[in-house]
Amino acid sequence: MDTLEDLLAEAAAAPVDGWDFSWFDGRAIEERPPWGYARRLGERLRTATAALDIQTGGGEVLRTALTAAGTVPATVAATESWPPNIALARAALAPFGGVVEEAADDGPLPFPADTFDLVSSRHPTVAGWAEIARVLAPGGTYFAQHVGVGTAAAVTDFMMGPQPVGDGRSVQRARAGARAAGLEVVDVREATLKLEFYDVAAVAVYLRKVIWIVPGFTIARYRRQLAAMHEHIGREGAFRASTARYLIECRKPHTVTGR
């Protein structure tokens, strides 16, 4: 078994740009939802004329969906807030003619109103419902997979002590936000999924990459908790947690009353 120091040094050196999780192969398992988000997004892209992906990360999911679609909308655009991811996304989406704009997760979208017949997002940190509704064309669709309440809460509590679980990521809040912006909620599906880590390096890289699980995480700051996690995995064979995901589909009616 690798020593704690070896594992933490490996975690510190691991890349965390983009949303490619292949580094975790054999070291962690995050169960995927049953609905197949990228495949379903690809189906919608086949009939879209102008598509926008919000908080696209490194563009990996949108690239997968565009490849599955087999046809490319006339307009493909994306937003991302983190400069290293912007460079990755531009490279990933260039073959599809995609344009990637820098935009804050909680800020305005840099596009005119009524522009896109399809807006998508996988795991947005913030759902800006008013902006989503504004840039959607009448009759357009918002199709997304959101992170639900309690995701990786066992990891958060292990590292930070017991934390209150708010409802900011709840399905109920999403429904209310969408409706307040004048969108019709067409479909919602929920899933609770397995999350397991088989060494402490995987935990540390996950927390470096998914920064909202333990805000302000660094390996140096949380070394004591990581040492305890290393001992736990040595005893139990894994650290076990869960994630929550929900699929949400909304439509902008031809007459919007929520603005």
PLY file of the C-alpha trace (Angstrom):
ply
format ascii 1.0
element vertex 259
property float x
property float y
property float z
element edge 258
property int vertex1
property int vertex2
end_header
0.00 0.00 0.00
1.34 3.43 -0.89
2.23 5.72 1.98
0.17 8.77 2.85
2.97 11.06 1.70
3.26 9.29 -1.66
-0.48 9.51 -2.26
-0.74 13.17 -1.30
2.22 14.05 -3.52
0.53 12.25 -6.41
-2.73 14.10 -5.70
-0.97 17.46 -5.64
0.55 16.80 -9.07
-2.64 15.55 -10.74
-4.28 17.84 -13.34
-7.69 19.24 -12.39
-8.64 21.28 -15.49
-11.83 20.39 -17.33
-14.37 17.67 -16.57
-12.39 14.63 -17.71
-12.50 12.16 -14.82
-10.42 9.40 -16.43
-7.67 9.94 -13.82
-9.98 8.29 -11.28
-10.24 4.97 -13.17
-9.63 2.16 -10.67
-9.35 4.64 -7.78
-12.94 5.85 -7.39
-16.44 5.11 -8.67
-19.15 7.68 -9.27
-22.29 5.95 -10.45
-23.96 7.58 -13.46
-27.67 8.44 -13.64
-29.87 6.00 -15.57
-31.16 8.50 -18.14
-27.92 9.05 -20.12
-27.64 12.82 -20.23
-25.12 13.17 -23.09
-27.09 10.79 -25.30
-30.35 12.64 -24.63
-28.66 15.98 -25.27
-27.37 14.60 -28.56
-30.94 13.76 -29.58
-32.00 17.35 -28.96
-29.00 18.78 -30.79
-30.09 16.95 -33.95
-33.10 19.24 -34.29
-31.61 22.44 -32.82
-30.61 25.40 -34.99
-28.84 27.44 -32.27
-27.48 25.75 -29.13
-25.84 27.18 -26.00
-24.10 25.16 -23.28
-23.74 27.05 -19.98
-20.77 26.45 -17.65
-19.37 23.98 -20.14
-16.19 23.12 -18.24
-13.68 21.89 -20.79
-16.45 21.28 -23.34
-16.17 17.53 -22.94
-19.86 16.77 -22.43
-21.03 19.05 -25.23
-18.41 17.55 -27.56
-19.64 14.04 -26.72
-23.26 15.05 -27.35
-22.43 16.78 -30.65
-20.52 13.71 -31.80
-23.48 11.49 -30.86
-25.89 13.82 -32.66
-24.14 13.29 -35.99
-25.22 16.75 -37.11
-24.25 20.20 -35.88
-26.60 23.13 -35.26
-25.90 26.23 -37.35
-24.86 28.03 -34.15
-22.97 26.32 -31.32
-21.95 28.45 -28.33
-20.81 27.85 -24.76
-19.89 29.82 -21.66
-17.27 29.09 -19.00
-15.86 31.11 -16.12
-12.46 29.50 -15.42
-9.70 30.52 -17.90
-7.93 27.11 -18.02
-11.25 25.47 -18.90
-12.00 28.11 -21.52
-8.88 27.10 -23.45
-9.83 23.42 -23.22
-13.40 24.11 -24.32
-12.33 26.17 -27.31
-10.08 23.33 -28.47
-12.80 20.71 -27.87
-15.54 22.62 -29.69
-13.52 24.13 -32.55
-14.21 21.14 -34.85
-17.93 21.89 -34.49
-17.59 25.62 -35.12
-18.30 26.28 -31.45
-17.69 29.69 -29.89
-16.79 29.81 -26.19
-17.36 33.04 -24.26
-16.02 33.85 -20.82
-18.88 34.53 -18.40
-19.25 34.42 -14.62
-21.37 31.53 -13.38
-23.73 33.93 -11.59
-23.59 36.75 -14.13
-25.36 37.75 -17.32
-25.03 35.63 -20.44
-23.22 37.53 -23.23
-25.87 36.92 -25.88
-28.95 38.77 -27.15
-32.44 37.83 -26.02
-34.38 35.12 -27.86
-31.24 33.68 -29.50
-31.16 29.93 -28.77
-33.72 27.21 -29.29
-31.69 24.89 -27.01
-29.82 25.84 -23.82
-28.09 23.08 -21.88
-25.89 22.62 -18.84
-24.39 19.70 -16.97
-23.85 20.37 -13.27
-24.08 24.17 -13.23
-22.86 25.74 -10.01
-25.66 28.32 -10.31
-28.80 28.19 -12.43
-29.48 31.74 -13.57
-33.11 31.21 -14.50
-33.83 34.77 -15.59
-30.88 34.76 -17.97
-31.71 31.30 -19.29
-35.25 32.46 -20.04
-33.98 35.67 -21.64
-31.65 34.01 -24.17
-34.06 31.19 -25.03
-36.10 31.76 -28.16
-39.88 31.42 -27.76
-40.64 27.71 -27.86
-37.03 26.90 -26.94
-35.89 24.27 -24.42
-33.60 24.27 -21.39
-32.25 20.74 -20.90
-29.85 20.08 -18.04
-28.54 17.72 -15.40
-28.18 19.40 -12.03
-26.42 18.37 -8.83
-28.94 17.69 -6.08
-29.10 18.22 -2.32
-26.69 16.23 -0.16
-24.20 15.36 -2.89
-20.98 14.04 -1.32
-22.22 15.24 2.08
-20.37 12.39 3.79
-17.11 13.68 2.31
-17.89 17.27 3.34
-18.74 16.21 6.90
-15.64 14.02 7.24
-13.39 16.90 6.20
-15.21 19.83 7.86
-17.33 18.32 10.61
-21.13 18.05 10.38
-22.51 20.72 8.06
-26.08 21.94 7.60
-27.70 20.76 4.39
-29.55 23.61 2.68
-32.16 23.41 -0.06
-30.37 25.65 -2.56
-29.84 22.72 -4.91
-33.25 21.14 -4.38
-35.61 20.16 -7.16
-38.29 22.30 -5.51
-36.09 25.41 -5.70
-35.28 24.67 -9.35
-38.95 24.29 -10.24
-39.79 27.55 -8.49
-36.90 29.41 -10.13
-37.82 28.18 -13.60
-41.48 29.06 -13.19
-40.66 32.51 -11.76
-38.65 33.18 -14.93
-41.66 32.24 -17.04
-40.53 28.76 -18.08
-42.75 25.68 -18.16
-41.25 22.67 -16.36
-41.75 19.75 -18.75
-39.89 16.90 -17.03
-37.90 16.20 -13.85
-36.18 12.93 -12.97
-34.15 12.26 -9.81
-31.50 9.71 -8.80
-29.34 8.96 -5.75
-26.05 7.37 -6.81
-23.04 5.60 -5.35
-19.74 7.45 -4.78
-16.72 5.46 -3.53
-13.03 6.29 -3.11
-10.35 3.59 -2.90
-7.37 5.73 -1.89
-6.88 9.13 -0.30
-5.27 10.56 -3.46
-8.62 10.12 -5.22
-10.35 12.03 -2.41
-7.83 14.87 -2.58
-8.01 15.20 -6.37
-11.82 15.10 -6.25
-11.84 17.95 -3.75
-9.32 19.94 -5.80
-11.49 19.45 -8.88
-15.02 19.74 -7.48
-14.34 22.85 -5.44
-17.77 23.34 -3.86
-17.65 20.08 -1.87
-15.12 21.52 0.61
-14.79 25.26 -0.09
-11.22 26.50 0.15
-9.79 22.97 0.13
-6.05 22.53 -0.15
-4.03 19.44 0.67
-1.90 21.38 3.16
-4.88 22.87 4.98
-6.69 19.54 5.29
-3.70 17.27 5.82
-4.92 16.06 9.24
-8.32 15.06 7.84
-6.69 13.43 4.82
-4.50 11.37 7.14
-7.66 10.21 8.96
-9.27 9.43 5.59
-6.20 7.38 4.62
-6.58 5.34 7.82
-10.32 4.88 7.23
-9.77 3.57 3.70
-7.04 1.25 5.00
-9.50 -0.25 7.50
-12.67 -0.30 5.38
-11.29 -0.69 1.87
-13.10 2.42 0.63
-14.75 5.64 1.70
-18.42 5.46 0.74
-20.72 8.38 0.04
-23.49 9.23 -2.41
-24.45 11.87 -4.93
-27.80 13.28 -6.02
-28.61 14.21 -9.61
-31.73 15.41 -11.35
-32.61 15.87 -14.97
-34.72 18.94 -15.69
-36.31 20.04 -18.94
-38.10 23.37 -19.33
-39.71 25.16 -22.23
-40.11 28.86 -22.93
-43.67 29.53 -24.08
-44.31 31.83 -26.96
-45.64 34.38 -24.48
-43.50 34.75 -21.34
-45.33 36.08 -18.29
-42.63 35.74 -15.63
-40.55 38.79 -16.60
0 1
1 2
2 3
3 4
4 5
5 6
6 7
7 8
8 9
9 10
10 11
11 12
12 13
13 14
14 15
15 16
16 17
17 18
18 19
19 20
20 21
21 22
22 23
23 24
24 25
25 26
26 27
27 28
28 29
29 30
30 31
31 32
32 33
33 34
34 35
35 36
36 37
37 38
38 39
39 40
40 41
41 42
42 43
43 44
44 45
45 46
46 47
47 48
48 49
49 50
50 51
51 52
52 53
53 54
54 55
55 56
56 57
57 58
58 59
59 60
60 61
61 62
62 63
63 64
64 65
65 66
66 67
67 68
68 69
69 70
70 71
71 72
72 73
73 74
74 75
75 76
76 77
77 78
78 79
79 80
80 81
81 82
82 83
83 84
84 85
85 86
86 87
87 88
88 89
89 90
90 91
91 92
92 93
93 94
94 95
95 96
96 97
97 98
98 99
99 100
100 101
101 102
102 103
103 104
104 105
105 106
106 107
107 108
108 109
109 110
110 111
111 112
112 113
113 114
114 115
115 116
116 117
117 118
118 119
119 120
120 121
121 122
122 123
123 124
124 125
125 126
126 127
127 128
128 129
129 130
130 131
131 132
132 133
133 134
134 135
135 136
136 137
137 138
138 139
139 140
140 141
141 142
142 143
143 144
144 145
145 146
146 147
147 148
148 149
149 150
150 151
151 152
152 153
153 154
154 155
155 156
156 157
157 158
158 159
159 160
160 161
161 162
162 163
163 164
164 165
165 166
166 167
167 168
168 169
169 170
170 171
171 172
172 173
173 174
174 175
175 176
176 177
177 178
178 179
179 180
180 181
181 182
182 183
183 184
184 185
185 186
186 187
187 188
188 189
189 190
190 191
191 192
192 193
193 194
194 195
195 196
196 197
197 198
198 199
199 200
200 201
201 202
202 203
203 204
204 205
205 206
206 207
207 208
208 209
209 210
210 211
211 212
212 213
213 214
214 215
215 216
216 217
217 218
218 219
219 220
220 221
221 222
222 223
223 224
224 225
225 226
226 227
227 228
228 229
229 230
230 231
231 232
232 233
233 234
234 235
235 236
236 237
237 238
238 239
239 240
240 241
241 242
242 243
243 244
244 245
245 246
246 247
247 248
248 249
249 250
250 251
251 252
252 253
253 254
254 255
255 256
256 257
257 258
